[in-house]
């Protein structure tokens, strides 16, 4: 093994461009390792390090970086100069290769040929690395490569943390000042928001150093997310509305959840509506499953492809982009000009594209009126608990013992978990025509305990208050006999609040810990926050079988 590792080429990839560019570089790194497994050790030095967190293709290599200054030649064998970035890398291992990655140049997938050749942005970095490394790198997936840890998946979203337990879309109603030609009219964003009032919750995000005028009727998280927090927000979101920007690439690259907040299955790819206009070549930017609205070909300035202009009005910041301005600016307010190609995209057009995901059955409208947000029904609570536990533990085989929550069980079943029931009073949720993979065993725990030929990785039980004396012993025996080592037990609280004293939880915690179970306080607390219940007495308790 040591001999194999020494033969691997050691790469340090550099890119200091915008976050969206870094997302596209993740795809090239993924495809490099898929095409040549075991041949490379890869580290990165990029503008947004959080994008690479949890990435299995990244290996930390020993180096440090300094400003290059006036130095023109390496002073020793361990120095690598990168004049284009004004940087000097000092490597501890002389075998480390430094590559400044880009997507411009004279090759088919270059941005320079985007109006002529039929390649996407995702091909740019891959083909650049092909030339520099002398290897072939076929693109394997039409998306960037972002990883969410299991711990991150278990965390509630920032939106839920402030007490809003609804599905939501992210909206980015602006952008960076260096490329103002990408902007859409903020008033048009507002009109789209107004059209979906009471149906869709919108969460507005953006860097406060950029142009992001606050909208009305949205959850305002402008300036409240770093890159990693934004990645997690995208993970929790139902969809994204934005111009061509970082968020668009995240919408494609970030994995999707298994269920929404009400326990319904989510699409395998995340909905996204993009205000593309005429700046970029359509095929260079668009993802197949996005609603990418463009006007390329509709105006003389973008008749044969993207115009690639930087700004619609000068910023007077001594940047050369001030000389690369839109040919057809339109004054939409006293202080704002945007391209005519963007004004041709109307709020009606955008609203129709958002609606398509609902009309096609990929998404479902929620009742997000103020009264509905405040009134958190038991059905919604049950669905949210089910969603959290399925995403947290990823069970494949679940045993239900006397659960009285059909909404919860329906959510678990639709996520693909094979559920077995144990008591007759749950059979209404296990109808063969509705849930063909569910099975029922009519068994009375008051008489004996039940043993399955197969071990389960999740058991969900009814209120432990319903089991006393011999019945409690049989329940404990049934759980112990049927749950895998390392499997999880969810103990539901009494449905009657007056019975939900600390007695039941402490009693069952003591019983379970004696037989090799440990209470998972973090998971129990997460459920309490999801359901807004107070204290352990009214919360599902989550245990792991450790022995």
Secondary structure, DSSP 8 states (H G I E B T S, - for coil): -HHHHHTSEEEEEEE-S-HHHHHHHHHHHHHHHHHSTTSEEEEEEES-GGGGTT-TTB----EEEEE-TT--S-SSTTEEEEGGGTEEEEESSTTEEEEE--S-SSSTTSGGGTTTS---HHHHHHHHHHHHHTS------SS------HHHHHS--HHHHTT--S-EEEE---B-GGGGGG---HHHHHHHHHHTTTT-EEEE---TTSB----SSSEE-TT---HHHHHHHHHH-SEEEEESSHHHHHHHHS---SB-TTS-B--SS-EEEEEEETTS-HHHH--TTSEEEE-TTSSGGGSSS-----BSS---SS-GGGGSB-SSEEEEETTEEEEHHHHTS-HHHHHHHHHHHHHTTSS-----SHHHHH---HHHHHHHHHHHHHHHH--SEEEEES---HHHHHHHHHTT-EEEE-SGGGGGG--TTT-TT-EE----TTT-----SS-EEEEEE--GGG--HHHHHHHHHHHHHHEEEEEEEEE---SSGGG--HHHHHHHHHHHHHTTEEE-HHHHHHHHHHHT--TGGGS-EEEEE--
